[in-house]
Every structure is written in structure tokens, then in C-alpha cells.
């Protein structure tokens, strides 16, 4: 008999996930910015409600998701015991993680950053959702071993926090990641020599030949001729001569001219020594090719007497994109106060970290999502990289941080990765607010449509979404307000539907089309009249689809702003 038992994490309330109302999104054109035709979306509101609002339209379309949720530090649920605290956090996270998985493309990458407080629980939850074989964990340095925290290391229980975790997941295994595109930092630490006396066109051709296994003897001779007078100088001196400072951004910008002298061993080293000895006048550099068709550039004056001589030239732009593995210590994660021109105490992630994650699995034009947007880093980086993006943020800093930061990105802000990707500005974003709940309770406790907020168009859009239809009013046929699979349509109206009305409407509906009509009331037995027309009452027909009137599924980390509209109680 097959054993169907499985390893899983249990907690108080598991299985009682909330039935989320799929709200509609309302664009605020005054807060939108830049290109009016942009597909980028900045959404203000509870992110679980926002994800539900996005699920129908964007299911299977997001190529990369990065989230940095509240870490449940122990102060989030101070009125509960520890078990209930973790249970609440897990329940709220599970609901989000399931929708986020639905949004991913089949080859999409999901990355979630967390610290020790919930890592173990979160990893087991991710195992349930994605499967253990589809996960990898990266340890990333997030703090420097300096300051007061290190001075107290000998006190009981005071092990300084220097790292966090990034759990990455794909639906069908951690494969297909473009590891050659994972950019490693530390430019000025690893590559200290600047290459001069050669034009950019010449450099490009040299590198093309280096990477071409079908190169000819003439190609090798060409490279020899080009590099024989190449100039090598310290990068600090080179930058100074240009009137600049040799910081990380300068090295990134000039990576095509920065080289490292690395060790060459074995048969390749023997070839290099032999060729060096053949010269009457020693060149600054020369090329060799091994029997395996590998080609190397060699520094002319390398020491042949040293067994492990430093002679091979590695160009930074070719070799700094190496796979950093699952221990990321090379990205500067401190001193980010001014990055993005917004201050976000203890929460801002470096643009280079997000750049690495997005670059692992996307190309320009792909869709990136962050539902815990914080100060706006993910959206800013995706924008600069030419990706489409969706960002969701609940807190007031959606207005005070995200909007101004992303406006500056559109205007060409030059912080973070801007110089590395040659960002010059452009594009835009549309700003959305989550609509209030469709239904409210009257003074008798009955659920009714909130007519003070929902006009006819908003009502039609909300009812379409609740029934699984895409709201897309047809310009010709008024009854085609939304469509689903095949020729299935929906029509929502506040009118009372009569038999005469249905008879007239039926003449416009083809035999292979079906129509769902949602209305407050209708004549008896109308649903027996036509096989391809179904009529349902609202709000009765949607009452059981989800829970209404709840605007807060937050993780109790940030203060939730109340909807500041007027009081909608019936008179």
C-alpha cells in the first residue's frame, strides 16, 4: 500500500486561510508619472488584497518576484504567546506565497529574503508550496563586523547579526538561471590595472577573438599586433588622469579596460614561456592558443622562473560575471542612507543586490514584482534595467518614499546602479489605489452594495472579477462587459430584468455564445428560458465567494492607515 504521509509544518490555524476579496484597482492619474502608456504599476494598499486583485490578469506572467517581508522580530505580536505569534505570521505569509506562485511564469524565479527569526519556519512552508528540490538558500552578508554590536560579543546570547537568507525557488527546479549574468562586485579589489593605448574598437575585436573557438592564425597575429604596445597602469592613476575618483562605479563604468594578472599553469604556461623566449624585442602583451583551442592574453614581462607566475590577463567585463555561489559577501549593504535619495531606516536593500537577483532570470521587457516594496528599491532597479514592474506597498511611505524615488528614476537619477547600466531616464509608472470593499453592512446587518462608492462601471468591473471574468467592455455590444474562456460573457446591471428584456437581448447572442447577467432582481423562471443565458442576483450570488469589508491583512509590523473616506452607514 502506498504511503501518502509527508513531512510538513503545522501551526495553529493552518487550513483556515482567509477568503480574499478580489478588489478592483483605481488609477490615480495625479500620482502617476511619466509615460502615459507605461505598463509599470505602483499600488498602494494591503498587499494580500493587491495580490488577489492582480491574480486573475497576471497569473503565469511574472518572470521574477523578490519580496522582503517583515521578519517577525518578536515585537510584532506582543500580546500573544510565541506559538500563536509564529502561527499568525505563517498563516498570513502562506496566503501571499500561494498567490505569488500563481503569478510566476513556468520558468519564473521567486526570491524571498528573511532572517533567523522565521527562516526555519519559512523554509518548511516553502517546501510545501514549491517542493524541497525546487529550493536553494543563499546566505548574504547584510552588516559589517564593526561597531557596538561586536564589542558585546562575549555577553550571554549576544552573537552579532551579520547575515540574512534569500530563499530562491522555481516551479520546476533551480535550473535555467543565467549564472553567467550574476554580476560579482568588488571591482576595485580584484582588478587593479587599467589598460590603455588601445581603442575601444580594437579592444572589442580582441575580446571577440578570445571567445571565438573558430579563430584563425591570422586572428592570433592580429591580436599580437594590437596588444604588443598595450599600456598598463594603476586604476587610481588612470582615474586621476581623467579627473575622476577610482571608486566602484568608476571601475564598473570602465570595466572593459580593467584587467587582473592571474596565474597560468600546465601546458598553457609552457606555451607562454616558449613564445616569450621567441621574441627579440619583448612586447607589452601577446596571445597564445592551447591545443584545446583556448586563447589567453599574456603579460609580456611575466616571471618565467616562478612556478605560479602572474601572467594571464583577465578583463573585468568578461570575468567579473562569475557565479558567486550561495554565499554572497561581495555586495556593500551598509552606508545606503542616500541611495535612491530616500532614507529608510534599517530596511533599505542595496540596488546591487536586487540587480543581481533580477539579472539571474530575466531579460529586458520581462515583468518583475515586489509586493513588499518598502522604499521602492526593486521597482527602481527593474526600471533602470528595462524590465516592466509591479510594486505594492501598504505604508504611508508609499507616498513619502516610493513615489518620489521612482519619479527621480524616471527623471534620470544617477545613484545605485544607474552608471553601471548607463541609465539616462525615461519611462513612467501608473499609480493605483485598492478600491474599498464592494459590499458593506446596512444598519440591520445585511450585506449591500456600497452605492456611495461604486458607480455602474466600478460595479461591473468588481462583479466581473468576482466571477472570474476579465472586465473589458465592448464598444459595440453593451452586454459584453467582460469575457472569460471562449465566447463566455458577463453583463452587470442595476436594472430589474424582465422576460421581455431577456427575449430582446437573446436575439443578439449567437448560439455558440453564453452570457451571465448579474442584477438586483429578475422575473421568476427566467433561468429556464434560454440555455445560453444565466441570471444571478447581486449581491446574493457573490456573498459566499469571499469575505467583505476587511481592509487589513497586514503582518502587524506597520501601522495600517484607515480609509479616510466619508462614513458610508445608511441613514
C-alpha positions as CSV (number, residue, x, y, z in Angstrom):
1,X,0.0,0.0,0.0
2,X,1.3,3.4,-1.0
3,X,2.5,5.6,1.9
4,X,0.9,9.0,1.4
5,X,2.4,10.5,4.6
6,X,4.6,13.6,4.0
7,X,6.7,15.9,6.1
8,X,5.0,19.2,6.8
9,X,4.9,22.1,9.2
10,X,1.8,22.5,11.2
11,X,0.6,25.5,13.2
12,X,-2.4,26.9,15.0
13,X,-5.0,27.9,12.4
14,X,-3.4,26.2,9.4
15,X,-6.0,25.4,6.8
16,X,-8.1,28.4,7.8
17,X,-6.7,30.8,5.3
18,X,-8.8,33.9,4.6
19,X,-11.1,34.1,1.5
20,X,-9.7,37.2,-0.1
21,X,-11.9,39.6,-2.0
22,X,-10.5,40.2,-5.5
23,X,-10.8,44.0,-5.4
24,X,-10.5,46.3,-8.4
25,X,-7.7,48.8,-8.8
26,X,-8.4,52.5,-9.3
27,X,-5.8,54.6,-11.1
28,X,-4.9,58.0,-9.6
29,X,-3.6,59.9,-12.6
30,X,-2.3,62.8,-10.5
31,X,0.1,60.5,-8.7
32,X,1.0,58.6,-11.9
33,X,4.2,59.8,-13.6
34,X,5.9,59.9,-16.9
35,X,4.9,57.9,-20.0
36,X,1.1,57.5,-20.1
37,X,1.4,54.2,-22.0
38,X,3.6,52.6,-19.4
39,X,2.7,49.1,-18.0
40,X,4.6,49.7,-14.7
41,X,2.3,49.8,-11.7
42,X,2.7,51.2,-8.2
43,X,-0.1,50.1,-6.0
44,X,-0.9,51.4,-2.5
45,X,-2.9,49.1,-0.2
46,X,-2.8,45.9,1.7
47,X,-0.6,43.6,-0.3
48,X,-2.6,40.4,0.1
49,X,-5.7,42.2,-1.3
50,X,-3.5,43.7,-4.0
51,X,-2.1,40.3,-5.0
52,X,-5.6,38.9,-5.2
53,X,-6.5,41.9,-7.4
54,X,-3.6,41.1,-9.7
55,X,-4.0,37.3,-9.8
56,X,-6.6,36.9,-12.5
57,X,-5.0,39.2,-15.0
58,X,-1.3,38.4,-14.3
59,X,-1.4,34.7,-13.5
60,X,1.6,33.0,-15.1
61,X,3.1,36.2,-16.4
62,X,5.7,37.4,-13.8
63,X,9.3,36.3,-14.6
64,X,10.9,37.4,-11.3
65,X,9.5,38.1,-7.8
66,X,11.5,39.5,-5.0
67,X,10.0,40.1,-1.6
68,X,11.5,41.3,1.7
69,X,8.6,40.7,4.2
70,X,8.5,41.8,7.8
71,X,10.8,39.5,9.7
72,X,8.5,39.0,12.8
73,X,11.1,40.2,15.3
74,X,9.2,39.2,18.3
75,X,7.6,42.6,19.0
76,X,5.0,42.2,16.2
77,X,2.6,40.2,18.3
78,X,3.5,41.2,21.9
79,X,0.1,40.2,23.3
80,X,0.3,36.6,22.1
81,X,2.4,33.7,23.2
82,X,5.3,32.6,21.0
83,X,3.4,29.7,19.3
84,X,0.5,31.9,18.3
85,X,2.8,34.6,17.2
86,X,4.5,32.3,14.7
87,X,1.2,30.9,13.6
88,X,-0.3,34.2,12.7
89,X,2.8,35.1,10.7
90,X,2.8,31.8,8.8
91,X,-0.9,32.0,8.0
92,X,-0.5,35.5,6.6
93,X,2.6,34.5,4.7
94,X,1.1,31.3,3.3
95,X,-1.8,33.1,1.7
96,X,0.6,35.5,0.0
97,X,3.1,32.9,-1.1
98,X,0.4,30.8,-2.8
99,X,-0.8,33.7,-4.9
100,X,2.7,34.8,-5.7
101,X,3.4,31.3,-7.0
102,X,0.3,31.5,-9.2
103,X,1.7,34.8,-10.7
104,X,5.0,33.2,-11.7
105,X,5.7,32.1,-15.2
106,X,6.6,28.4,-15.5
107,X,10.3,29.3,-15.6
108,X,10.0,32.3,-13.2
109,X,12.2,32.9,-10.2
110,X,10.9,33.6,-6.7
111,X,13.2,35.1,-4.1
112,X,12.3,35.9,-0.5
113,X,14.7,37.5,2.0
114,X,14.4,36.7,5.7
115,X,16.5,36.5,8.9
116,X,16.9,33.9,11.6
117,X,13.6,34.7,13.4
118,X,11.4,32.9,10.8
119,X,13.9,31.3,8.4
120,X,13.3,27.7,9.6
121,X,9.5,28.0,9.6
122,X,9.5,29.8,6.2
123,X,11.8,27.2,4.6
124,X,9.5,24.4,5.6
125,X,6.5,26.4,4.3
126,X,8.3,26.9,1.0
127,X,9.0,23.2,0.8
128,X,5.2,22.6,0.9
129,X,4.5,25.2,-1.8
130,X,7.4,24.5,-4.2
131,X,8.9,21.2,-3.1
132,X,12.3,20.8,-1.4
133,X,14.1,20.0,-4.7
134,X,13.0,23.3,-6.1
135,X,14.6,25.5,-3.5
136,X,18.1,26.9,-2.8
137,X,19.2,29.1,0.1
138,X,21.6,31.9,-0.3
139,X,23.4,33.5,2.7
140,X,24.1,37.2,2.2
141,X,26.2,39.5,4.3
142,X,24.0,42.3,5.5
143,X,26.1,44.0,8.1
144,X,29.8,44.8,8.8
145,X,31.5,43.2,11.8
146,X,32.2,46.6,13.4
147,X,30.8,48.9,16.0
148,X,29.0,48.4,19.3
149,X,27.4,45.1,18.3
150,X,30.9,43.4,18.1
151,X,32.0,44.9,21.4
152,X,29.3,43.0,23.2
153,X,30.1,39.6,21.6
154,X,31.2,38.0,24.8
155,X,27.9,38.7,26.7
156,X,25.5,35.8,27.1
157,X,23.4,35.4,24.0
158,X,24.8,38.3,22.1
159,X,26.0,36.9,18.8
160,X,26.0,39.8,16.4
161,X,23.8,39.5,13.3
162,X,25.8,39.8,10.2
163,X,23.8,37.8,7.6
164,X,20.4,37.1,6.2
165,X,19.0,34.5,4.0
166,X,17.5,34.6,0.5
167,X,15.4,31.5,-0.4
168,X,15.1,31.2,-4.1
169,X,12.5,28.9,-5.8
170,X,11.4,27.8,-9.2
171,X,8.4,25.7,-10.1
172,X,10.5,23.0,-11.9
173,X,13.8,23.1,-10.2
174,X,16.6,25.6,-9.8
175,X,17.7,25.4,-13.3
176,X,17.8,27.7,-16.3
177,X,19.3,30.5,-14.2
178,X,21.8,32.6,-16.3
179,X,24.7,32.2,-13.9
180,X,27.0,34.0,-16.3
181,X,24.8,37.1,-15.7
182,X,25.2,37.1,-11.9
183,X,27.5,40.2,-11.6
184,X,30.1,40.0,-8.8
185,X,31.0,43.1,-7.0
186,X,34.4,44.2,-5.5
187,X,35.6,45.8,-8.8
188,X,38.5,47.8,-7.3
189,X,39.6,45.0,-5.0
190,X,40.1,42.3,-7.6
191,X,41.0,44.2,-10.7
192,X,43.7,46.8,-10.1
193,X,45.2,47.5,-13.5
194,X,43.9,49.8,-16.2
195,X,44.6,49.0,-19.9
196,X,45.4,51.9,-22.2
197,X,46.9,52.7,-25.6
198,X,44.2,50.8,-27.4
199,X,40.9,52.0,-28.9
200,X,37.5,50.6,-27.9
201,X,37.0,49.1,-31.4
202,X,40.3,47.3,-31.1
203,X,39.5,46.0,-27.6
204,X,36.2,44.7,-28.8
205,X,37.7,42.8,-31.6
206,X,40.4,41.3,-29.4
207,X,37.8,40.1,-26.9
208,X,35.6,38.7,-29.8
209,X,38.6,36.7,-31.0
210,X,39.4,35.5,-27.5
211,X,35.9,34.0,-27.3
212,X,35.8,32.5,-30.8
213,X,37.0,28.9,-31.0
214,X,37.0,29.2,-34.8
215,X,39.7,31.8,-34.7
216,X,42.4,31.6,-37.4
217,X,46.2,32.1,-37.2
218,X,45.6,35.5,-38.8
219,X,43.3,36.3,-35.9
220,X,46.0,35.5,-33.4
221,X,48.5,37.5,-35.4
222,X,46.1,40.4,-35.3
223,X,45.7,40.2,-31.5
224,X,49.5,40.0,-31.1
225,X,49.9,43.2,-33.2
226,X,47.2,45.1,-31.2
227,X,48.3,44.2,-27.7
228,X,52.1,44.4,-28.1
229,X,52.1,48.1,-27.2
230,X,49.3,47.9,-24.7
231,X,49.7,50.2,-21.6
232,X,49.2,49.0,-18.0
233,X,48.7,51.5,-15.2
234,X,47.2,51.6,-11.7
235,X,43.4,52.3,-11.8
236,X,43.8,55.1,-9.3
237,X,46.3,56.8,-11.5
238,X,44.2,56.3,-14.6
239,X,41.1,57.7,-12.9
240,X,43.1,60.7,-11.6
241,X,44.4,61.4,-15.1
242,X,40.7,61.6,-16.2
243,X,39.9,63.9,-13.3
244,X,37.8,61.3,-11.6
245,X,38.0,59.0,-8.5
246,X,38.6,55.3,-8.9
247,X,35.6,54.1,-6.9
248,X,33.4,51.1,-7.6
249,X,31.1,53.0,-10.0
250,X,34.2,54.2,-12.0
251,X,35.5,50.6,-12.2
252,X,32.2,49.3,-13.3
253,X,31.9,52.0,-16.0
254,X,35.5,51.3,-17.2
255,X,35.4,47.5,-16.7
256,X,36.2,46.9,-20.4
257,X,39.7,48.4,-19.7
258,X,40.4,47.0,-16.3
259,X,42.4,43.8,-16.1
260,X,43.8,41.4,-13.5
261,X,47.0,39.4,-13.8
262,X,46.2,35.8,-12.9
263,X,48.1,32.5,-12.7
264,X,48.6,30.3,-15.7
265,X,49.7,26.7,-15.2
266,X,50.4,23.5,-17.0
267,X,50.8,23.2,-20.7
268,X,49.4,26.7,-21.3
269,X,52.2,28.1,-19.2
270,X,54.8,26.2,-21.2
271,X,53.4,27.7,-24.4
272,X,53.5,31.1,-22.9
273,X,57.2,30.7,-21.8
274,X,58.1,29.3,-25.2
275,X,56.5,32.2,-27.1
276,X,58.0,34.8,-24.7
277,X,61.5,33.3,-25.3
278,X,61.0,33.6,-29.1
279,X,60.8,37.4,-29.0
280,X,63.9,39.6,-29.8
281,X,62.0,42.6,-28.5
282,X,59.6,41.8,-25.7
283,X,56.1,43.1,-26.3
284,X,53.9,44.5,-23.6
285,X,51.5,41.6,-24.1
286,X,50.9,38.7,-26.5
287,X,48.4,35.9,-27.3
288,X,48.7,32.2,-27.1
289,X,46.4,29.3,-28.1
290,X,46.4,25.9,-26.5
291,X,45.7,22.5,-28.1
292,X,42.1,22.8,-26.8
293,X,41.6,26.0,-28.8
294,X,41.7,28.1,-25.7
295,X,43.2,31.5,-26.1
296,X,44.9,33.7,-23.5
297,X,46.4,37.1,-23.4
298,X,49.8,37.1,-21.6
299,X,51.6,39.9,-19.9
300,X,55.0,40.2,-21.7
301,X,57.2,40.7,-18.7
302,X,55.9,37.9,-16.5
303,X,58.4,36.0,-14.5
304,X,59.2,32.6,-16.1
305,X,61.3,31.5,-13.1
306,X,58.3,31.4,-10.8
307,X,56.3,28.2,-11.0
308,X,53.0,30.1,-10.4
309,X,53.7,33.3,-12.3
310,X,51.1,36.0,-12.6
311,X,50.9,36.4,-16.4
312,X,47.4,35.8,-17.8
313,X,45.2,38.9,-18.4
314,X,41.6,38.7,-17.2
315,X,39.3,41.5,-18.5
316,X,36.9,42.7,-15.8
317,X,33.9,42.9,-18.0
318,X,34.4,39.3,-19.1
319,X,35.4,37.6,-15.9
320,X,33.6,39.5,-13.1
321,X,30.4,37.9,-14.1
322,X,31.3,34.7,-12.3
323,X,28.9,32.7,-10.2
324,X,29.3,33.9,-6.6
325,X,27.7,30.6,-5.3
326,X,25.4,30.6,-2.3
327,X,27.5,32.9,0.0
328,X,27.2,36.5,-1.1
329,X,29.7,38.6,0.8
330,X,30.8,40.9,-2.0
331,X,27.9,43.4,-2.1
332,X,28.1,46.5,0.0
333,X,25.0,46.5,2.2
334,X,25.8,49.4,4.6
335,X,26.0,53.1,4.1
336,X,22.9,53.2,1.9
337,X,21.3,56.2,3.6
338,X,21.3,58.3,0.4
339,X,20.8,55.6,-2.2
340,X,17.6,56.3,-4.1
341,X,17.6,59.8,-2.5
342,X,15.3,58.4,0.3
343,X,16.1,57.4,3.9
344,X,14.6,54.1,5.1
345,X,16.0,53.2,8.5
346,X,17.2,49.6,8.7
347,X,15.1,48.4,5.8
348,X,16.6,49.5,2.6
349,X,18.2,46.8,0.4
350,X,21.1,47.8,-1.9
351,X,20.3,48.2,-5.5
352,X,23.2,45.9,-6.5
353,X,21.6,43.1,-4.5
354,X,18.3,43.4,-6.3
355,X,20.2,43.9,-9.6
356,X,21.9,40.5,-9.1
357,X,18.6,38.7,-8.4
358,X,16.7,40.3,-11.3
359,X,19.5,39.7,-13.7
360,X,19.7,35.9,-12.8
361,X,16.5,35.1,-14.6
362,X,15.2,38.0,-16.7
363,X,15.7,39.9,-19.9
364,X,14.6,43.4,-20.8
365,X,10.9,43.6,-21.1
366,X,10.2,40.8,-18.6
367,X,7.9,41.5,-15.7
368,X,9.2,41.9,-12.1
369,X,7.1,42.1,-9.0
370,X,7.7,43.1,-5.4
371,X,4.7,43.1,-3.0
372,X,6.6,44.4,0.0
373,X,8.1,47.4,-1.9
374,X,9.4,49.3,1.1
375,X,11.4,52.3,-0.1
376,X,11.0,51.3,-3.8
377,X,14.3,49.6,-4.5
378,X,13.0,46.7,-6.6
379,X,10.9,48.9,-8.8
380,X,13.8,51.4,-9.2
381,X,16.3,48.7,-10.2
382,X,13.8,46.9,-12.5
383,X,13.0,50.2,-14.2
384,X,16.7,51.1,-14.8
385,X,17.2,47.6,-16.2
386,X,14.5,48.0,-18.7
387,X,12.1,45.5,-17.1
388,X,8.4,46.0,-16.6
389,X,7.4,46.1,-12.9
390,X,4.6,46.0,-10.3
391,X,5.2,47.2,-6.8
392,X,2.8,47.1,-3.8
393,X,3.3,49.0,-0.6
394,X,0.8,49.5,2.3
395,X,2.5,52.1,4.4
396,X,2.5,55.8,4.2
397,X,6.0,55.6,2.8
398,X,4.3,54.6,-0.5
399,X,3.6,58.3,-0.8
400,X,6.7,59.7,1.0
401,X,9.3,57.3,-0.4
402,X,8.2,55.2,-3.3
403,X,6.6,57.9,-5.4
404,X,9.4,60.5,-5.1
405,X,12.1,57.9,-5.6
406,X,10.5,56.4,-8.7
407,X,9.8,59.9,-10.1
408,X,13.5,60.6,-9.8
409,X,14.3,57.4,-11.5
410,X,12.1,58.4,-14.4
411,X,13.9,61.7,-14.5
412,X,17.3,60.0,-14.7
413,X,18.5,59.7,-11.1
414,X,22.2,58.6,-11.0
415,X,22.6,56.7,-7.7
416,X,22.8,53.0,-7.2
417,X,23.3,51.0,-10.4
418,X,22.5,53.9,-12.7
419,X,26.0,54.4,-14.0
420,X,26.6,50.7,-14.3
421,X,23.6,50.2,-16.6
422,X,24.0,53.6,-18.3
423,X,20.6,54.8,-17.0
424,X,19.6,58.1,-18.6
425,X,15.9,58.3,-17.5
426,X,12.6,57.7,-19.3
427,X,9.5,55.6,-18.9
428,X,7.0,56.1,-16.2
429,X,4.5,54.4,-13.9
430,X,0.8,54.3,-13.1
431,X,-0.3,54.7,-9.5
432,X,-3.3,52.7,-8.2
433,X,-5.3,52.6,-5.0
434,X,-7.1,49.5,-4.0
435,X,-10.9,50.0,-4.2
436,X,-12.8,49.7,-1.0
437,X,-14.8,46.5,-0.4
438,X,-17.7,46.0,-2.8
439,X,-20.2,45.3,0.0
440,X,-21.0,46.9,3.3
441,X,-23.5,46.0,6.0
442,X,-26.6,48.2,6.5
443,X,-28.0,49.1,9.9
444,X,-29.8,45.7,10.0
445,X,-26.6,43.8,9.4
446,X,-27.4,42.9,5.8
447,X,-24.7,43.0,3.1
448,X,-25.5,45.5,0.4
449,X,-23.6,47.1,-2.5
450,X,-21.8,50.3,-1.4
451,X,-23.5,52.6,-3.9
452,X,-21.9,55.6,-2.4
453,X,-18.6,54.4,-3.8
454,X,-19.4,52.0,-6.7
455,X,-20.8,53.6,-9.8
456,X,-22.0,51.5,-12.6
457,X,-18.6,51.0,-14.3
458,X,-16.9,50.1,-11.0
459,X,-19.7,47.7,-10.1
460,X,-19.5,46.0,-13.4
461,X,-15.7,45.6,-13.1
462,X,-15.9,44.3,-9.5
463,X,-18.7,41.8,-10.3
464,X,-16.8,40.6,-13.3
465,X,-13.6,40.0,-11.3
466,X,-15.6,38.2,-8.5
467,X,-17.0,35.8,-11.1
468,X,-13.7,35.1,-12.8
469,X,-14.2,37.3,-15.9
470,X,-11.9,39.9,-17.4
471,X,-13.5,43.3,-17.4
472,X,-13.2,44.6,-21.0
473,X,-16.3,46.5,-22.2
474,X,-17.1,46.0,-25.9
475,X,-17.5,49.2,-27.8
476,X,-20.3,47.8,-29.9
477,X,-22.3,45.4,-27.7
478,X,-23.2,46.9,-24.4
479,X,-23.8,43.4,-22.8
480,X,-20.3,42.3,-23.4
481,X,-18.8,44.0,-20.3
482,X,-16.3,41.2,-19.7
483,X,-15.3,37.8,-21.1
484,X,-14.0,34.5,-19.9
485,X,-12.9,31.4,-21.7
486,X,-14.2,31.0,-25.2
487,X,-17.3,33.0,-26.0
488,X,-18.5,33.4,-22.4
489,X,-19.5,37.0,-21.4
490,X,-20.8,38.8,-18.4
491,X,-23.2,41.7,-18.1
492,X,-23.9,43.6,-14.8
493,X,-26.8,46.0,-14.4
494,X,-28.8,47.7,-11.7
495,X,-32.0,47.2,-13.6
496,X,-34.8,44.7,-12.8
497,X,-34.6,42.1,-15.6
498,X,-37.9,41.1,-17.2
499,X,-38.8,38.3,-19.6
500,X,-39.4,40.9,-22.3
501,X,-35.8,42.3,-21.8
502,X,-34.3,38.8,-22.0
503,X,-36.2,37.9,-25.1
504,X,-35.0,41.0,-26.9
505,X,-31.4,40.5,-25.7
506,X,-31.3,36.8,-26.7
507,X,-31.6,37.9,-30.4
508,X,-28.2,39.5,-30.2
509,X,-26.5,36.4,-28.7
510,X,-25.2,33.8,-31.1
511,X,-25.9,30.1,-30.4
512,X,-22.2,29.4,-29.5
513,X,-22.0,32.3,-27.0
514,X,-23.1,32.3,-23.4
515,X,-24.0,35.2,-21.1
516,X,-24.1,35.7,-17.4
517,X,-26.3,38.5,-16.2
518,X,-25.9,39.9,-12.7
519,X,-28.7,42.2,-11.4
520,X,-30.6,43.0,-8.2
521,X,-33.7,41.1,-9.1
522,X,-35.5,39.4,-12.1
523,X,-38.7,37.7,-13.1
524,X,-39.3,34.1,-11.9
525,X,-38.2,31.2,-14.0
526,X,-36.1,33.3,-16.4
527,X,-33.2,30.9,-16.0
528,X,-35.3,28.2,-17.7
529,X,-35.9,30.4,-20.7
530,X,-32.6,30.2,-22.6
531,X,-29.8,27.6,-22.4
532,X,-27.1,30.1,-23.0
533,X,-28.3,32.9,-20.6
534,X,-27.8,32.6,-16.9
535,X,-29.1,35.2,-14.4
536,X,-27.9,35.8,-10.9
537,X,-28.9,38.2,-8.2
538,X,-26.3,40.6,-6.7
539,X,-25.2,40.8,-4.0
540,X,-26.7,37.4,-3.0
541,X,-24.8,35.4,-5.7
542,X,-21.4,36.7,-4.6
543,X,-21.8,36.7,-0.8
544,X,-20.1,33.3,-0.3
545,X,-17.2,34.0,-2.8
546,X,-15.0,35.8,-0.2
547,X,-15.1,37.9,2.9
548,X,-16.1,41.5,2.5
549,X,-15.4,44.7,4.5
550,X,-11.9,43.7,5.6
551,X,-9.2,46.1,4.5
552,X,-6.3,44.8,6.7
553,X,-4.4,41.5,6.3
554,X,-1.1,43.1,7.2
555,X,1.6,41.4,9.3
556,X,1.2,43.8,12.2
557,X,4.5,45.4,11.5
558,X,3.5,48.7,10.2
559,X,0.6,50.9,11.2
560,X,-2.3,50.4,8.8
561,X,-3.8,53.6,7.6
562,X,-7.6,53.7,7.8
563,X,-9.7,54.5,4.7
564,X,-10.3,58.2,5.1
565,X,-13.5,58.5,3.0
566,X,-16.8,59.5,4.4
567,X,-19.0,57.4,6.7
568,X,-21.0,55.0,4.5
569,X,-23.6,53.8,7.0
570,X,-27.2,54.1,5.8
571,X,-29.2,56.9,7.1
